[in-house]
Amino acid sequence: MTAESADDIDMEERSGSPAPSGLDAIDRHIVRTLEQDGRANFAQMAKQLGVSPGTVRTRYGRLVERGYLKVVALTNPQLMGYDTMAVIGIRADGDRLLEVAEKMASLDEVIYLVVVSGHFDIIAEVACRNRAHLLRFLTEELHGIGGVRETESFMHLKIVKELYF
């Protein structure tokens, strides 16, 4: 365990209260460790923390139950045959914004979708097999949704960093 995380535990043990997020230093250490390696060994984490493996297992279960952690398998779109990825900014009719977002969310190509403030109303990330597939998606699927006024596409050239929460 790092000196910083040991100090976190000592501070919280003295104060008797968890951090504002509702997680104490042990929980945060488990989360940080699993962010680095989702298959990290509970016994090794327990040794680093100076607690029993059962404590780590119980804490892990609680973190999953409360929604702090979600166990998923992440695929690599390129290895799965989706060589063309893009981020698309969408401007929608104000009175149909959520309707547009719901329809977009149902499209297979959409892998990430958020309603945002600013120049665009919706930002979507899509994965397509190739540029022809992306073109069909834009012209037939996306622009076929009523309420979509304008789009701007940004093709991925290189993914430099990926971080999932």
DSSP file (Angstrom, degrees, kcal/mol; ACC not computed):
  #  RESIDUE AA STRUCTURE BP1 BP2  ACC     N-H-->O    O-->H-N    N-H-->O    O-->H-N    TCO  KAPPA ALPHA  PHI   PSI    X-CA   Y-CA   Z-CA
    1    1 A M              0   0    0      0, 0.0     2,-0.1     0, 0.0    48,-0.0   0.000 360.0 360.0 360.0 145.7    0.0    0.0    0.0
    2    2 A T     >  -     0   0    0      1,-0.1     4,-2.1     4,-0.0     5,-0.2  -0.374 360.0-116.4 -76.6 159.8    1.2    3.5   -0.7
    3    3 A A  H  > S+     0   0    0      1,-0.2     4,-2.5     2,-0.2     5,-0.2   0.877 115.3  56.7 -61.7 -36.9    2.0    5.9    2.1
    4    4 A E  H  > S+     0   0    0      1,-0.2     4,-2.1     2,-0.2    -1,-0.2   0.934 108.4  44.0 -62.7 -46.4   -0.8    8.2    0.9
    5    5 A S  H  > S+     0   0    0      2,-0.2     4,-2.0     1,-0.2    -1,-0.2   0.853 112.1  53.5 -70.9 -31.7   -3.4    5.5    1.1
    6    6 A A  H  X S+     0   0    0     -4,-2.1     4,-2.4     2,-0.2    -1,-0.2   0.917 109.2  49.3 -64.3 -41.9   -2.2    4.4    4.5
    7    7 A D  H  X S+     0   0    0     -4,-2.5     4,-2.7     1,-0.2    -2,-0.2   0.888 107.6  55.3 -62.8 -38.4   -2.5    8.0    5.7
    8    8 A D  H  X S+     0   0    0     -4,-2.1     4,-2.3     2,-0.2    17,-0.2   0.925 109.2  46.6 -58.7 -44.9   -6.0    8.1    4.3
    9    9 A I  H  X S+     0   0    0     -4,-2.0     4,-2.7     1,-0.2    -2,-0.2   0.929 112.2  49.9 -64.7 -44.9   -7.0    5.1    6.3
   10   10 A D  H  X S+     0   0    0     -4,-2.4     4,-2.1     1,-0.2    -2,-0.2   0.916 111.1  49.5 -60.2 -43.7   -5.4    6.5    9.5
   11   11 A M  H  X S+     0   0    0     -4,-2.7     4,-2.3     1,-0.2    -1,-0.2   0.918 113.8  45.3 -61.5 -44.0   -7.2    9.8    9.0
   12   12 A E  H  X S+     0   0    0     -4,-2.3     4,-2.6     1,-0.2     5,-0.5   0.867 110.1  53.6 -71.0 -35.3  -10.5    8.2    8.5
   13   13 A E  H  < S+     0   0    0     -4,-2.7    -1,-0.2     2,-0.2    -2,-0.2   0.893 112.2  46.1 -64.3 -37.3  -10.0    5.8   11.5
   14   14 A R  H  < S+     0   0    0     -4,-2.1    -2,-0.2    -5,-0.2    -1,-0.2   0.902 118.3  40.8 -70.5 -40.4   -9.3    8.8   13.7
   15   15 A S  H  < S-     0   0    0     -4,-2.3    -2,-0.2    -5,-0.2    -1,-0.2   0.780  95.7-143.4 -80.2 -25.5  -12.3   10.8   12.4
   16   16 A G     <  +     0   0    0     -4,-2.6    -3,-0.1     1,-0.2    -4,-0.1   0.604  64.8 100.2  75.9  10.2  -14.6    7.8   12.3
   17   17 A S        -     0   0    0     -5,-0.5    -1,-0.2     0, 0.0    -2,-0.2  -0.974  69.1-121.2-132.3 146.4  -16.3    9.0    9.2
   18   18 A P        -     0   0    0      0, 0.0     6,-0.2     0, 0.0     5,-0.0  -0.263  43.9 -82.8 -75.2 167.6  -16.0    8.1    5.5
   19   19 A A    >   -     0   0    0      4,-1.3     3,-2.6     1,-0.1     4,-0.1  -0.210  51.1 -95.4 -62.2 161.1  -15.1   10.5    2.7
   20   20 A P  T 3  S+     0   0    0      0, 0.0    -1,-0.1     0, 0.0     4,-0.1   0.761 123.2  65.6 -52.8 -27.5  -18.0   12.6    1.3
   21   21 A S  T 3  S-     0   0    0      2,-0.2     3,-0.1     1,-0.1    -2,-0.1   0.620 116.8-112.0 -71.1 -10.4  -18.5   10.1   -1.5
   22   22 A G  S <  S+     0   0    0     -3,-2.6     2,-0.4     1,-0.3    -1,-0.1   0.411  85.7 111.5  91.8  -1.8  -19.6    7.5    1.0
   23   23 A L        -     0   0    0     -4,-0.1    -4,-1.3     4,-0.0    -1,-0.3  -0.881  55.5-149.6-106.8 136.6  -16.5    5.4    0.4
   24   24 A D     >  -     0   0    0     -2,-0.4     4,-2.6    -6,-0.2     5,-0.2  -0.350  39.7 -88.5 -91.3-177.4  -13.7    5.0    3.0
   25   25 A A  H  > S+     0   0    0      1,-0.2     4,-2.3     2,-0.2     5,-0.2   0.836 127.0  53.4 -64.0 -34.1  -10.0    4.5    2.2
   26   26 A I  H  > S+     0   0    0      2,-0.2     4,-2.3     1,-0.2    -1,-0.2   0.947 111.0  46.4 -65.2 -47.2  -10.4    0.7    2.1
   27   27 A D  H  > S+     0   0    0      1,-0.2     4,-2.6     2,-0.2    -2,-0.2   0.930 113.0  49.6 -58.8 -46.1  -13.2    1.0   -0.5
   28   28 A R  H  X S+     0   0    0     -4,-2.6     4,-2.8     1,-0.2    -1,-0.2   0.875 109.2  52.1 -63.8 -36.9  -11.3    3.6   -2.5
   29   29 A H  H  X S+     0   0    0     -4,-2.3     4,-2.6     2,-0.2    -1,-0.2   0.921 110.0  48.9 -64.3 -42.9   -8.2    1.3   -2.5
   30   30 A I  H  X S+     0   0    0     -4,-2.3     4,-2.4     2,-0.2    -2,-0.2   0.934 113.2  47.2 -60.9 -46.4  -10.3   -1.6   -3.8
   31   31 A V  H  X S+     0   0    0     -4,-2.6     4,-2.1     2,-0.2    -2,-0.2   0.936 113.1  47.9 -61.7 -47.9  -11.8    0.6   -6.5
   32   32 A R  H  X S+     0   0    0     -4,-2.8     4,-1.5     1,-0.2    -1,-0.2   0.907 112.6  49.5 -60.8 -42.2   -8.4    2.0   -7.6
   33   33 A T  H  X S+     0   0    0     -4,-2.6     4,-2.1     1,-0.2    -1,-0.2   0.927 112.1  46.9 -63.4 -44.7   -6.9   -1.5   -7.7
   34   34 A L  H  < S+     0   0    0     -4,-2.4    -1,-0.2     1,-0.2    -2,-0.2   0.790 105.7  59.5 -70.8 -27.3   -9.7   -2.9   -9.8
   35   35 A E  H  < S+     0   0    0     -4,-2.1     3,-0.3    -5,-0.2    -1,-0.2   0.881 111.5  41.8 -63.9 -36.6   -9.5    0.0  -12.2
   36   36 A Q  H  < S+     0   0    0     -4,-1.5     2,-0.3     1,-0.3    -2,-0.2   0.867 137.9   8.5 -76.6 -38.0   -5.9   -1.0  -12.9
   37   37 A D    ><  -     0   0    0     -4,-2.1     3,-2.0    -5,-0.1    -1,-0.3  -0.818  60.9-163.3-149.5 101.0   -6.6   -4.7  -13.0
   38   38 A G  T 3  S+     0   0    0     -2,-0.3    -4,-0.1     1,-0.3    -3,-0.1   0.599  94.1  53.5 -62.8 -11.2  -10.2   -5.9  -13.0
   39   39 A R  T 3  S+     0   0    0     -5,-0.1    -1,-0.3     2,-0.0     3,-0.1   0.074  78.5 150.7-110.1  23.0   -9.0   -9.4  -12.1
   40   40 A A    <   -     0   0    0     -3,-2.0     2,-0.4     1,-0.1    -6,-0.0  -0.205  52.5-106.5 -58.2 146.5   -7.0   -8.3   -9.0
   41   41 A N     >  -     0   0    0      1,-0.1     4,-2.2     2,-0.0     5,-0.2  -0.611  16.3-148.3 -80.4 127.1   -6.6  -10.9   -6.3
   42   42 A F  H  > S+     0   0    0     -2,-0.4     4,-2.8     1,-0.2     5,-0.2   0.883  98.7  54.7 -62.4 -39.2   -8.7  -10.2   -3.1
   43   43 A A  H  > S+     0   0    0      1,-0.2     4,-2.1     2,-0.2    -1,-0.2   0.900 108.8  47.8 -63.3 -40.4   -6.0  -11.9   -0.9
   44   44 A Q  H  > S+     0   0    0      2,-0.2     4,-2.2     1,-0.2    -1,-0.2   0.909 112.2  49.0 -67.1 -41.6   -3.3   -9.7   -2.3
   45   45 A M  H  X S+     0   0    0     -4,-2.2     4,-2.2     1,-0.2    -2,-0.2   0.921 110.0  52.5 -61.4 -42.6   -5.5   -6.6   -1.8
   46   46 A A  H  X>S+     0   0    0     -4,-2.8     5,-2.2     1,-0.2     4,-1.6   0.902 108.8  49.8 -59.7 -41.9   -6.2   -7.7    1.8
   47   47 A K  H  <5S+     0   0    0     -4,-2.1    -1,-0.2     1,-0.2    -2,-0.2   0.913 110.7  49.5 -63.6 -43.1   -2.5   -8.1    2.5
   48   48 A Q  H  <5S+     0   0    0     -4,-2.2    -1,-0.2     1,-0.2    -2,-0.2   0.870 117.3  41.5 -62.4 -36.5   -1.8   -4.6    1.1
   49   49 A L  H  <5S-     0   0    0     -4,-2.2    -1,-0.2    -5,-0.2    -2,-0.2   0.641 107.7-122.6 -87.1 -16.2   -4.5   -3.2    3.2
   50   50 A G  T  <5S+     0   0    0     -4,-1.6     2,-0.2     1,-0.3    -3,-0.2   0.831  75.1 110.2  75.2  31.6   -3.8   -5.2    6.4
   51   51 A V  S   <S-     0   0    0     -5,-2.2    -1,-0.3    -6,-0.2    -2,-0.1  -0.765  74.5 -85.0-127.6 175.0   -7.3   -6.7    6.5
   52   52 A S    >>  -     0   0    0     -2,-0.2     4,-1.7     1,-0.1     3,-0.5  -0.462  32.1-119.0 -80.5 154.4   -8.7  -10.2    5.9
   53   53 A P  H 3> S+     0   0    0      0, 0.0     4,-2.7     0, 0.0     5,-0.2   0.850 116.3  60.2 -58.3 -33.0   -9.6  -11.4    2.4
   54   54 A G  H 3> S+     0   0    0      1,-0.2     4,-2.6     2,-0.2     5,-0.2   0.869 101.4  52.8 -62.1 -36.4  -13.2  -11.8    3.7
   55   55 A T  H <> S+     0   0    0     -3,-0.5     4,-2.8     2,-0.2    -1,-0.2   0.929 110.7  46.4 -64.4 -44.7  -13.3   -8.1    4.4
   56   56 A V  H  X S+     0   0    0     -4,-1.7     4,-3.0     2,-0.2    -2,-0.2   0.929 113.2  49.6 -63.6 -44.1  -12.2   -7.3    0.9
   57   57 A R  H  X S+     0   0    0     -4,-2.7     4,-2.4     2,-0.2    -2,-0.2   0.911 113.4  46.3 -61.2 -43.4  -14.7   -9.7   -0.5
   58   58 A T  H  X S+     0   0    0     -4,-2.6     4,-2.2     2,-0.2    -2,-0.2   0.926 113.9  47.7 -64.5 -45.6  -17.5   -8.2    1.6
   59   59 A R  H  X S+     0   0    0     -4,-2.8     4,-2.6     2,-0.2    -2,-0.2   0.919 111.1  51.7 -61.9 -43.8  -16.5   -4.7    0.6
   60   60 A Y  H  X S+     0   0    0     -4,-3.0     4,-2.2     1,-0.2     5,-0.2   0.936 109.5  49.8 -57.7 -48.4  -16.3   -5.6   -3.0
   61   61 A G  H  X S+     0   0    0     -4,-2.4     4,-2.6     1,-0.2    -1,-0.2   0.893 111.7  48.5 -58.3 -41.2  -19.8   -7.1   -2.9
   62   62 A R  H  X S+     0   0    0     -4,-2.2     4,-2.4     2,-0.2     6,-0.3   0.895 109.0  53.1 -66.6 -40.4  -21.2   -4.0   -1.2
   63   63 A L  H  <>S+     0   0    0     -4,-2.6     5,-1.8     2,-0.2     6,-1.6   0.890 113.3  43.7 -62.8 -39.1  -19.5   -1.8   -3.9
   64   64 A V  H ><5S+     0   0    0     -4,-2.2     3,-1.2     4,-0.2    -2,-0.2   0.937 113.3  51.1 -69.1 -47.0  -21.2   -3.8   -6.6
   65   65 A E  H 3<5S+     0   0    0     -4,-2.6    -2,-0.2     1,-0.3    -1,-0.2   0.865 111.9  46.9 -59.0 -38.8  -24.5   -3.8   -4.9
   66   66 A R  T 3<5S-     0   0    0     -4,-2.4    -1,-0.3    -5,-0.2    -2,-0.2   0.474 117.1-111.1 -86.6  -2.2  -24.5   -0.1   -4.3
   67   67 A G  T < 5S+     0   0    0     -3,-1.2    -3,-0.2    -4,-0.4    -2,-0.1   0.534  85.7 117.5  89.4   5.7  -23.5    0.7   -7.9
   68   68 A Y  S   <S+     0   0    0     -5,-1.8     2,-0.4    -6,-0.3    -4,-0.2   0.844  82.5  33.4 -71.8 -32.3  -20.0    2.0   -7.3
   69   69 A L        -     0   0    0     -6,-1.6     2,-0.4    -9,-0.1    -2,-0.3  -0.945  66.1-169.3-123.0 144.6  -18.6   -0.9   -9.3
   70   70 A K        -     0   0    0     -2,-0.4     2,-0.7    -3,-0.1    -6,-0.0  -0.992  17.6-140.9-132.9 126.3  -20.0   -2.7  -12.3
   71   71 A V        +     0   0    0     -2,-0.4     2,-0.3    -7,-0.0    -2,-0.0  -0.776  39.2 150.3 -91.6 117.7  -18.5   -5.8  -13.6
   72   72 A V        -     0   0    0     -2,-0.7     2,-0.6     2,-0.0    -2,-0.1  -0.949  46.0-120.8-141.6 159.4  -18.5   -5.9  -17.4
   73   73 A A        -     0   0    0     -2,-0.3     2,-0.5     2,-0.0    -2,-0.0  -0.925  28.9-151.4-100.4 124.5  -16.5   -7.3  -20.3
   74   74 A L        -     0   0    0     -2,-0.6     2,-0.3     2,-0.0    -2,-0.0  -0.826   8.3-153.5 -97.9 132.8  -15.2   -4.6  -22.6
   75   75 A T        -     0   0    0     -2,-0.5     3,-0.1     5,-0.0    -2,-0.0  -0.678  17.8-123.5-100.2 158.1  -14.7   -5.5  -26.2
   76   76 A N     >  -     0   0    0     -2,-0.3     4,-1.5     1,-0.2     3,-0.4  -0.896  19.5-153.9 -98.1 108.2  -12.2   -3.9  -28.6
   77   77 A P  T  4>S+     0   0    0      0, 0.0     5,-2.9     0, 0.0    -1,-0.2   0.857  91.8  53.7 -53.8 -38.7  -14.4   -2.6  -31.5
   78   78 A Q  T >45S+     0   0    0      1,-0.2     3,-1.4     3,-0.2     5,-0.1   0.916 109.0  47.2 -65.5 -41.8  -11.6   -2.8  -34.0
   79   79 A L  T 345S+     0   0    0     -3,-0.4    -1,-0.2     1,-0.3     4,-0.1   0.750 107.9  58.4 -69.5 -21.7  -10.8   -6.4  -33.2
   80   80 A M  T 3<5S-     0   0    0     -4,-1.5    -1,-0.3     2,-0.1    -2,-0.2   0.360 129.1 -95.4 -87.6   4.8  -14.5   -7.2  -33.5
   81   81 A G  T < 5S+     0   0    0     -3,-1.4     2,-0.9     1,-0.1    -3,-0.2   0.581  90.0 122.3  95.6  11.0  -14.5   -5.9  -37.1
   82   82 A Y      < +     0   0    0     -5,-2.9    47,-0.3    -6,-0.2    -1,-0.1  -0.790  25.9 163.3-107.4  88.5  -15.7   -2.3  -36.5
   83   83 A D        +     0   0    0     46,-1.2     2,-0.6    -2,-0.9    46,-0.2   0.576  55.4  67.0 -84.3 -11.3  -12.8   -0.4  -38.0
   84   84 A T  E     +A  128   0A   0     44,-2.5    44,-3.5    46,-0.1     2,-0.4  -0.938  58.4 170.8-120.4 115.5  -14.5    3.0  -38.3
   85   85 A M  E     +A  127   0A   0     -2,-0.6    71,-3.2    71,-0.3     2,-0.3  -0.917   4.8 175.3-121.1 149.2  -15.5    4.9  -35.2
   86   86 A A  E     -AB 126 155A   0     40,-1.9    40,-2.8    -2,-0.4     2,-0.5  -0.993  28.6-134.7-149.8 153.5  -16.8    8.5  -34.9
   87   87 A V  E     -AB 125 154A   0     67,-2.8    67,-2.9    -2,-0.3     2,-0.5  -0.935  28.1-160.9-104.7 134.6  -18.1   11.0  -32.5
   88   88 A I  E     -AB 124 153A   0     36,-3.3    36,-2.4    -2,-0.5     2,-0.5  -0.972  10.4-153.3-124.7 125.5  -21.2   12.8  -33.7
   89   89 A G  E     -AB 123 152A   0     63,-3.1    63,-2.1    -2,-0.5     2,-0.4  -0.839  20.3-165.2 -92.2 131.1  -22.5   16.1  -32.5
   90   90 A I  E     -AB 122 151A   0     32,-2.9    31,-2.6    -2,-0.5    32,-2.0  -0.962  15.1-159.0-123.9 132.6  -26.3   16.4  -33.0
   91   91 A R  E     - B   0 150A   0     59,-3.1    58,-2.7    -2,-0.4    59,-1.7  -0.945  23.7-175.0-105.2 130.1  -28.5   19.4  -32.9
   92   92 A A  E     - B   0 148A   0     -2,-0.5    56,-0.2    56,-0.2     2,-0.2  -0.830  36.2 -87.1-124.3 159.0  -32.2   18.5  -32.3
   93   93 A D    >   -     0   0    0     54,-2.5     3,-1.9    -2,-0.3     4,-0.4  -0.485  43.1-127.8 -61.1 132.0  -35.5   20.3  -32.2
   94   94 A G  G >  S+     0   0    0      1,-0.3     3,-0.9     2,-0.2     4,-0.3   0.848 106.3  50.8 -54.9 -40.6  -35.9   21.4  -28.5
   95   95 A D  G 3  S+     0   0    0      1,-0.2    -1,-0.3     2,-0.1     4,-0.1   0.540 117.5  40.8 -78.2  -4.0  -39.3   19.9  -28.0
   96   96 A R  G <> S+     0   0    0     -3,-1.9     4,-2.9    51,-0.1     5,-0.2   0.249  79.4 112.7-122.3  10.2  -38.1   16.5  -29.4
   97   97 A L  H <> S+     0   0    0     -3,-0.9     4,-2.4    -4,-0.4     5,-0.1   0.913  82.2  40.1 -54.1 -53.6  -34.6   16.3  -27.8
   98   98 A L  H  > S+     0   0    0     -4,-0.3     4,-2.4     1,-0.2    -1,-0.2   0.844 114.2  54.4 -68.9 -32.5  -35.3   13.4  -25.4
   99   99 A E  H  > S+     0   0    0      2,-0.2     4,-2.2     1,-0.2    -1,-0.2   0.925 109.7  47.4 -63.7 -44.4  -37.3   11.6  -28.1
  100  100 A V  H  X S+     0   0    0     -4,-2.9     4,-2.6     1,-0.2    -2,-0.2   0.929 111.7  50.9 -61.3 -45.7  -34.3   11.9  -30.5
  101  101 A A  H  X S+     0   0    0     -4,-2.4     4,-2.4    -5,-0.2    -2,-0.2   0.910 110.2  49.2 -60.2 -43.3  -31.9   10.7  -27.8
  102  102 A E  H  X S+     0   0    0     -4,-2.4     4,-0.9     2,-0.2    -1,-0.2   0.909 112.2  47.7 -64.0 -42.4  -34.1    7.6  -27.0
  103  103 A K  H >< S+     0   0    0     -4,-2.2     3,-0.5     1,-0.2     4,-0.3   0.903 112.6  49.1 -65.4 -40.3  -34.4    6.7  -30.7
  104  104 A M  H >< S+     0   0    0     -4,-2.6     3,-1.8     1,-0.2     6,-0.3   0.896 104.2  59.7 -65.0 -39.1  -30.6    7.1  -31.2
  105  105 A A  H 3< S+     0   0    0     -4,-2.4    -1,-0.2     1,-0.3    -2,-0.2   0.767  99.6  58.3 -60.8 -25.1  -29.9    4.9  -28.1
  106  106 A S  T << S+     0   0    0     -4,-0.9     2,-0.3    -3,-0.5    -1,-0.3   0.579  82.5 103.6 -82.7  -8.6  -31.8    2.1  -29.7
  107  107 A L  S X  S-     0   0    0     -3,-1.8     3,-1.1    -4,-0.3    -3,-0.0  -0.585  71.1-137.6 -79.3 133.3  -29.4    2.0  -32.8
  108  108 A D  T 3  S+     0   0    0     -2,-0.3    -1,-0.1     1,-0.3    19,-0.1   0.826 100.0  57.7 -58.6 -35.6  -26.9   -0.8  -32.8
  109  109 A E  T 3  S+     0   0    0     17,-0.1    18,-2.2     2,-0.0     2,-0.5   0.752  84.6  93.3 -70.4 -23.7  -24.0    1.4  -33.9
  110  110 A V  E <   +C  126   0A   0     -3,-1.1    16,-0.2    -6,-0.3     3,-0.1  -0.594  41.3 165.5 -77.9 119.5  -24.4    3.8  -31.0
  111  111 A I  E     +     0   0A   0     14,-2.9     2,-0.3    -2,-0.5    15,-0.2   0.535  69.0  22.6-109.9 -10.2  -22.0    2.8  -28.2
  112  112 A Y  E     +C  125   0A   0     13,-1.3    13,-2.6     2,-0.0     2,-0.3  -0.955  65.0 174.6-155.8 135.5  -22.1    6.0  -26.1
  113  113 A L  E     +C  124   0A   0     -2,-0.3     2,-0.3    11,-0.2    11,-0.2  -0.971   1.2 170.9-150.3 128.9  -24.8    8.7  -26.0
  114  114 A V  E     -C  123   0A   0      9,-2.4     9,-2.6    -2,-0.3     2,-0.5  -0.995  30.3-132.8-137.9 144.8  -25.2   11.8  -23.8
  115  115 A V  E     +C  122   0A   0     -2,-0.3     7,-0.3     7,-0.2     2,-0.2  -0.852  42.5 177.5 -90.2 129.7  -27.5   14.8  -23.8
  116  116 A V        -     0   0    0      5,-2.4     2,-0.3    -2,-0.5    -2,-0.0  -0.765  29.9-119.0-130.7 169.8  -25.2   17.9  -23.3
  117  117 A S  S    S+     0   0    0     -2,-0.2     2,-0.3     2,-0.0     3,-0.3  -0.706  71.5  50.0-102.1 163.9  -25.3   21.6  -23.1
  118  118 A G  S    S-     0   0    0     -2,-0.3    -2,-0.0     1,-0.2     0, 0.0  -0.807 111.7 -16.6 113.0-152.8  -23.4   23.8  -25.5
  119  119 A H  S    S+     0   0    0     -2,-0.3     2,-0.3     2,-0.0    -1,-0.2   0.849 128.6  44.6 -63.4 -36.6  -23.2   23.9  -29.3
  120  120 A F        -     0   0    0     -3,-0.3   -29,-0.2     1,-0.1     3,-0.1  -0.727  64.8-152.4-106.7 158.8  -24.7   20.4  -29.7
  121  121 A D  S    S+     0   0    0    -31,-2.6    -5,-2.4     1,-0.3     2,-0.4   0.738  84.0  24.2 -95.5 -31.1  -27.7   18.9  -27.9
  122  122 A I  E     -AC  90 115A   0    -32,-2.0   -32,-2.9    -7,-0.3     2,-0.4  -0.991  61.7-159.6-137.5 140.8  -26.5   15.3  -28.1
  123  123 A I  E     -AC  89 114A   0     -9,-2.6    -9,-2.4    -2,-0.4     2,-0.4  -0.994  17.9-178.3-119.7 129.5  -23.1   13.7  -28.4
  124  124 A A  E     -AC  88 113A   0    -36,-2.4   -36,-3.3    -2,-0.4     2,-0.5  -0.959  18.5-152.5-126.9 144.9  -22.9   10.1  -29.7
  125  125 A E  E     -AC  87 112A   0    -13,-2.6   -14,-2.9    -2,-0.4   -13,-1.3  -0.972  22.1-170.6-112.3 133.3  -20.0    7.7  -30.3
  126  126 A V  E     -AC  86 110A   0    -40,-2.8   -40,-1.9    -2,-0.5     2,-0.5  -0.913  17.3-152.3-126.2 151.1  -20.6    5.1  -33.0
  127  127 A A  E     +A   85   0A   0    -18,-2.2     2,-0.3    -2,-0.3   -42,-0.2  -0.990  21.9 175.7-122.5 123.9  -18.8    2.0  -34.2
  128  128 A C  E     -A   84   0A   0    -44,-3.5   -44,-2.5    -2,-0.5     3,-0.1  -0.880  39.4-121.0-126.7 157.4  -19.2    1.0  -37.8
  129  129 A R  S    S-     0   0    0     -2,-0.3   -46,-1.2   -47,-0.3     2,-0.3   0.875  88.0 -26.4 -65.1 -37.6  -17.6   -1.8  -39.9
  130  130 A N  S  > S-     0   0    0    -47,-0.1     4,-2.0   -48,-0.1     5,-0.1  -0.908  77.8 -77.4-162.2-177.5  -16.1    0.7  -42.4
  131  131 A R  H  > S+     0   0    0     -2,-0.3     4,-2.6     1,-0.2     5,-0.2   0.856 126.0  55.6 -66.1 -34.3  -16.7    4.1  -43.9
  132  132 A A  H  > S+     0   0    0      2,-0.2     4,-2.4     1,-0.2    -1,-0.2   0.904 107.7  49.4 -64.0 -40.1  -19.5    2.9  -46.2
  133  133 A H  H  > S+     0   0    0      2,-0.2     4,-2.6     1,-0.2    -2,-0.2   0.911 110.6  50.4 -63.9 -42.8  -21.3    1.6  -43.1
  134  134 A L  H  X S+     0   0    0     -4,-2.0     4,-2.7     2,-0.2    -2,-0.2   0.917 109.6  51.1 -61.1 -43.1  -20.8    5.0  -41.3
  135  135 A L  H  X S+     0   0    0     -4,-2.6     4,-2.7     2,-0.2     5,-0.3   0.924 111.0  47.4 -60.9 -44.7  -22.2    6.8  -44.4
  136  136 A R  H  X>S+     0   0    0     -4,-2.4     4,-2.8     2,-0.2     5,-1.1   0.908 111.5  52.0 -61.7 -41.4  -25.3    4.5  -44.4
  137  137 A F  I  X>S+     0   0    0     -4,-2.6     5,-3.0     3,-0.2     4,-0.7   0.943 113.7  43.1 -59.5 -48.0  -25.7    5.1  -40.7
  138  138 A L  I  <>S+     0   0    0     -4,-2.7     5,-1.7     3,-0.2    -2,-0.2   0.930 123.0  35.4 -64.5 -46.6  -25.5    8.9  -41.1
  139  139 A T  I  <5S+     0   0    0     -4,-2.7    -2,-0.2    -5,-0.2    -3,-0.2   0.848 131.2  24.7 -82.0 -34.9  -27.8    9.2  -44.2
  140  140 A E  I  <5S+     0   0    0     -4,-2.8    -3,-0.2    -5,-0.3    -2,-0.1   0.869 130.7  28.3 -99.1 -43.8  -30.3    6.4  -43.5
  141  141 A E  I ><<S+     0   0    0     -5,-1.1     3,-0.5    -4,-0.7     4,-0.3   0.972 125.3  34.5 -83.9 -62.6  -30.4    5.9  -39.7
  142  142 A L  G > <S+     0   0    0     -5,-3.0     3,-1.5     1,-0.3    -4,-0.2   0.933 121.8  43.9 -64.7 -49.5  -29.5    9.1  -38.0
  143  143 A H  G 3 <S+     0   0    0     -5,-1.7    -1,-0.3    -6,-0.3    -2,-0.1   0.584 104.4  67.4 -76.8  -5.9  -31.1   11.6  -40.5
  144  144 A G  G <  S+     0   0    0     -3,-0.5     2,-0.6    -6,-0.1    -1,-0.3   0.533  78.8  98.1 -83.7  -7.7  -34.2    9.4  -40.7
  145  145 A I  S X  S-     0   0    0     -3,-1.5     3,-1.6    -4,-0.3     2,-0.1  -0.721  81.3-122.9 -84.6 121.3  -35.0   10.3  -37.0
  146  146 A G  T 3  S+     0   0    0     -2,-0.6     3,-0.1     1,-0.2    -2,-0.1  -0.393  95.0  34.3 -62.0 135.1  -37.5   13.0  -36.8
  147  147 A G  T 3  S+     0   0    0      1,-0.3   -54,-2.5    -4,-0.1     2,-0.6   0.224  79.9 125.2 102.9 -13.1  -36.3   16.0  -34.9
  148  148 A V  E <   +B   92   0A   0     -3,-1.6    -1,-0.3   -56,-0.2   -56,-0.2  -0.715  29.1 170.9 -79.0 119.7  -32.6   15.8  -35.9
  149  149 A R  E     -     0   0A   0    -58,-2.7     2,-0.3    -2,-0.6   -57,-0.2   0.836  58.2  -4.5 -96.7 -40.8  -31.8   19.2  -37.4
  150  150 A E  E     -B   91   0A   0    -59,-1.7   -59,-3.1     2,-0.0    -1,-0.3  -0.995  56.7-166.5-157.5 146.0  -28.0   19.1  -37.9
  151  151 A T  E     -B   90   0A   0     -2,-0.3     2,-0.4   -61,-0.2   -61,-0.2  -0.963   6.7-163.5-135.9 156.3  -25.0   16.8  -37.3
  152  152 A E  E     -B   89   0A   0    -63,-2.1   -63,-3.1    -2,-0.3     2,-0.4  -0.976  16.7-152.5-138.4 126.7  -21.3   17.1  -37.3
  153  153 A S  E     -B   88   0A   0     -2,-0.4     2,-0.5   -65,-0.2   -65,-0.2  -0.790  10.4-168.6-106.5 141.9  -19.1   14.0  -37.5
  154  154 A F  E     -B   87   0A   0    -67,-2.9   -67,-2.8    -2,-0.4     2,-0.2  -0.933  17.4-147.5-127.8 104.5  -15.6   13.5  -36.1
  155  155 A M  E     -B   86   0A   0     -2,-0.5     2,-0.3   -69,-0.2   -69,-0.3  -0.499  21.5-115.1 -74.4 138.7  -14.0   10.3  -37.3
  156  156 A H        +     0   0    0    -71,-3.2   -71,-0.3    -2,-0.2     3,-0.1  -0.580  34.1 175.2 -70.0 128.4  -11.5    8.7  -34.9
  157  157 A L  S    S-     0   0    0      1,-0.4     2,-0.3    -2,-0.3    -1,-0.2   0.754  72.0  -6.1 -99.8 -38.6   -8.0    8.7  -36.3
  158  158 A K        -     0   0    0      0, 0.0     2,-0.7     0, 0.0    -1,-0.4  -0.923  61.9-134.8-158.3 131.2   -6.2    7.2  -33.3
  159  159 A I        +     0   0    0     -2,-0.3     3,-0.1     1,-0.2    -3,-0.0  -0.813  25.7 174.6 -88.5 117.3   -7.4    6.4  -29.8
  160  160 A V        +     0   0    0     -2,-0.7     2,-0.3     1,-0.3    -1,-0.2   0.798  65.7  10.9 -93.6 -34.1   -4.8    7.8  -27.5
  161  161 A K        -     0   0    0      2,-0.0     2,-0.4     0, 0.0    -1,-0.3  -0.988  56.8-172.7-149.4 136.1   -6.5    7.1  -24.1
  162  162 A E        +     0   0    0     -2,-0.3     2,-0.4    -3,-0.1    -3,-0.0  -0.998  11.1 170.5-127.8 128.4   -9.5    5.1  -23.1
  163  163 A L        -     0   0    0     -2,-0.4     2,-0.4     0, 0.0    -2,-0.0  -0.990  12.9-161.8-138.2 127.9  -10.8    5.2  -19.5
  164  164 A Y              0   0    0     -2,-0.4    -2,-0.0  -129,-0.1     0, 0.0  -0.886 360.0 360.0-112.4 142.4  -14.0    3.7  -18.4
  165  165 A F              0   0    0     -2,-0.4    -1,-0.1   -96,-0.0   -95,-0.1   0.393 360.0 360.0-103.0 360.0  -15.8    4.6  -15.2
